[in-house]
Amino acid sequence: MENMIVIKGLSKAYKNNILFQNMDFQVKKGEICGIIDRNGFGKSVLLKMICGLVLPDEGEIEVDGEEVTDGRFPQNIGVILDCAGR
C-alpha cells in the first residue's frame, strides 16, 4: 500500500526544548493514526508541520507524494487545529 504521509529525519526545537530529533514516520493511505502524549510535547506542532504551517529545523515531509514546503498547504489534507483556552 502506498504512503500518504512520509516524514524523514524530522527535527524541531523551540527555545532549547527539543520536540523531535531525527524522527522517521509514515502513514499509509487509508490507515488511521492517532498521536497521543501529554500537553506541550509537540502534537500540534507536528500537525502544523505536516500542513506546512510550521517549518521543521531539519528533515523532509511528504504528503501524497508531494514535499511540504514553506506556506504550501498540501492539496489532499484537511485539519482542524484546536486553540481552546488561548
C-alpha positions in Angstrom: 0.0 0.0 0.0 1.2 3.5 -0.9 2.2 6.0 1.8 0.1 9.1 2.4 2.4 10.8 4.9 6.2 10.3 5.0 8.5 12.0 7.5 12.2 11.6 7.2 14.8 12.9 9.7 12.4 15.4 11.2 13.9 17.7 13.9 12.2 20.7 15.7 13.2 22.7 18.8 11.8 25.8 20.5 13.9 27.7 22.9 16.3 24.8 23.7 13.3 22.5 24.1 13.8 19.6 21.6 10.4 18.4 20.4 11.6 16.0 17.7 15.0 14.8 16.8 15.7 12.8 13.7 12.1 11.3 13.6 11.0 9.0 10.9 7.3 8.2 10.5 4.9 7.1 7.8 1.2 6.6 7.4 -0.2 4.5 4.6 -3.2 5.6 2.5 -6.4 4.6 4.2 -4.7 4.0 7.6 -6.0 5.7 10.7 -3.3 7.1 13.1 -3.6 8.7 16.5 -1.0 10.8 18.2 -1.1 10.7 22.0 1.1 12.4 24.5 0.9 15.0 27.3 0.4 18.7 26.9 3.4 20.5 25.5 5.1 17.5 23.8 4.6 18.7 20.2 1.5 17.0 18.9 0.1 20.2 17.5 3.5 21.3 16.2 3.8 18.0 14.3 0.4 18.5 12.7 1.3 22.1 11.8 4.5 20.9 10.1 2.6 18.3 8.1 0.3 21.0 6.9 3.2 23.4 6.0 2.2 26.0 8.6 5.4 25.5 10.6 8.8 24.5 9.1 11.0 21.8 10.6 14.5 22.7 11.6 15.7 19.6 9.7 14.1 16.8 7.7 11.5 16.3 5.0 7.8 15.8 5.0 5.8 14.5 2.1 2.0 14.3 1.8 0.6 12.2 -1.0 4.0 12.2 -2.8 4.5 16.0 -2.7 7.1 17.6 -0.4 5.6 20.1 2.1 7.4 23.4 1.9 7.0 26.9 3.4 3.5 28.3 3.1 2.3 25.5 0.8 -0.7 23.6 2.3 -0.9 20.0 0.8 -3.8 19.5 -1.6 -5.1 16.2 -0.2 -5.2 17.0 3.5 -7.7 18.6 5.9 -7.1 19.5 9.5 -8.8 21.2 12.4 -6.4 22.6 15.0 -7.8 23.4 18.4 -6.9 26.6 20.1 -9.1 26.3 23.2 -8.0 28.1 26.3 -6.0 30.7 24.5 
